Amino acid sequence: MKREFIQFRCSIYEKKMLRLKAKKAGLSLSEYCRSAAFENNIAERLTSEQLEHYAMLVKYKNNFTRISNMFKKRNPKLAKEVEQLANEIRIHLYNFKK
């Protein structure tokens, strides 16, 4: 239960920016400021468009992995290139989660 009250001064622009960042993170302004003060990791929520792109990248990564596995015996160079591409997509997907 939070009963204590703290105030701080900021400009109108700073207040708007704090509200916008809090909204993007899915937090109230108080929760956002508290998290920032305690140096907690504050992650923005993904938009529906970003989620669609994320799902598409997951599908591509899986497909490239399958293609790489299919070509390993027939063309090792092509398989290596496809595997490298799948790894690059995996890195981008990992960065999405942060």
C-alpha positions as CSV (number, residue, x, y, z in Angstrom):
1,M,0.0,0.0,0.0
2,K,1.5,3.3,-1.1
3,R,0.5,6.2,1.2
4,E,3.4,8.6,0.8
5,F,3.2,11.4,-1.7
6,I,6.2,13.0,-3.5
7,Q,6.1,15.9,-5.9
8,F,8.8,17.2,-8.3
9,R,8.9,20.0,-10.7
10,C,9.2,19.6,-14.5
11,S,8.4,21.6,-17.6
12,I,5.2,21.0,-19.5
13,Y,7.2,19.3,-22.3
14,E,8.9,17.0,-19.8
15,K,5.5,16.1,-18.3
16,K,4.1,15.2,-21.7
17,M,7.2,13.1,-22.5
18,L,6.9,11.3,-19.2
19,R,3.2,10.6,-19.9
20,L,4.0,9.4,-23.4
21,K,6.7,7.1,-22.2
22,A,4.6,5.7,-19.4
23,K,1.7,5.0,-21.9
24,K,4.1,3.2,-24.3
25,A,5.3,1.1,-21.4
26,G,1.8,0.4,-20.3
27,L,2.4,2.0,-16.9
28,S,0.8,4.8,-14.9
29,L,2.8,8.0,-14.6
30,S,3.6,7.2,-11.0
31,E,4.7,3.6,-11.8
32,Y,6.9,4.9,-14.6
33,C,8.6,7.5,-12.4
34,R,9.1,5.0,-9.6
35,S,10.6,2.5,-11.9
36,A,12.9,5.1,-13.5
37,A,14.0,6.3,-10.0
38,F,14.9,2.8,-9.0
39,E,16.6,2.1,-12.3
40,N,14.3,-0.8,-13.2
41,N,14.2,-2.0,-16.8
42,I,11.3,-0.2,-18.5
43,A,10.3,-1.9,-21.7
44,E,7.9,-0.5,-24.2
45,R,4.9,-2.6,-25.2
46,L,4.9,-3.7,-28.8
47,T,2.2,-2.4,-31.1
48,S,0.0,-4.8,-33.1
49,E,2.0,-3.9,-36.2
50,Q,5.3,-4.7,-34.4
51,L,3.8,-8.0,-33.2
52,E,2.8,-8.9,-36.8
53,H,6.4,-8.2,-37.9
54,Y,7.8,-10.2,-35.1
55,A,5.6,-13.2,-36.0
56,M,6.7,-12.9,-39.6
57,L,10.3,-12.9,-38.6
58,V,9.8,-16.0,-36.5
59,K,8.2,-17.7,-39.5
60,Y,11.1,-16.7,-41.8
61,K,13.7,-17.9,-39.3
62,N,12.0,-21.3,-39.0
63,N,11.8,-21.6,-42.8
64,F,15.4,-20.6,-43.4
65,T,16.5,-23.1,-40.7
66,R,14.5,-25.8,-42.5
67,I,16.0,-24.9,-45.9
68,S,19.5,-24.9,-44.4
69,N,18.9,-28.4,-43.0
70,M,17.6,-29.6,-46.3
71,F,20.6,-28.4,-48.3
72,K,23.4,-29.4,-45.9
73,K,24.2,-32.6,-47.8
74,R,23.7,-31.3,-51.3
75,N,25.3,-27.8,-51.2
76,P,27.2,-27.0,-48.0
77,K,28.1,-23.4,-49.1
78,L,24.4,-22.6,-49.7
79,A,23.5,-24.2,-46.5
80,K,26.0,-22.1,-44.6
81,E,24.7,-18.9,-46.1
82,V,21.1,-19.8,-45.3
83,E,22.1,-20.8,-41.8
84,Q,23.9,-17.4,-41.4
85,L,20.8,-15.6,-42.5
86,A,18.7,-17.5,-40.0
87,N,21.2,-16.6,-37.2
88,E,20.9,-12.9,-38.2
89,I,17.1,-13.1,-38.0
90,R,17.5,-14.9,-34.6
91,I,19.6,-12.0,-33.3
92,H,17.0,-9.4,-34.4
93,L,14.3,-11.5,-32.7
94,Y,16.3,-11.5,-29.5
95,N,16.7,-7.7,-29.7
96,F,12.9,-7.5,-30.1
97,K,12.4,-9.1,-26.7
98,K,14.5,-6.5,-24.9
